[in-house]
């Protein structure tokens, strides 16, 4: 889960694995794989950094690198 802030200032935690896209136009929109869209106060780059940190924390980053290395060897 990653922390984000709603437009009204209230904190919220999002499941980083369910985030499909992050857009900044100029508000930051987070679209989930379910189709739900949320507007948050954080900048898109900050959300992406939080997602990357979360993936490293749960070991997803290492697993992704391993898959890429295996595919490149073929």
C-alpha positions, 0 to 999 in steps of 0.5 A: 500500500502507498500513502496518497492525499485526496483533494480534500486533504484526507490521507488514503492508502492505495494498493500499488499493485492495482494502479494501472496509470498515473497522469498529471494534467495538471491534477494527478489522476490515478487509474486503477485496473478496476477502472476507478479514477482518483484525483490526488494531491501528490505529483505523478513522479512522486506516485511513481517513486512510491510504487517503485519503492513498494515493489522493491519492498515486496521483492517484485522489482527483483522478480521482474529483473530476473524474468527480463534476464531470463528472456534476454538469454533466449 
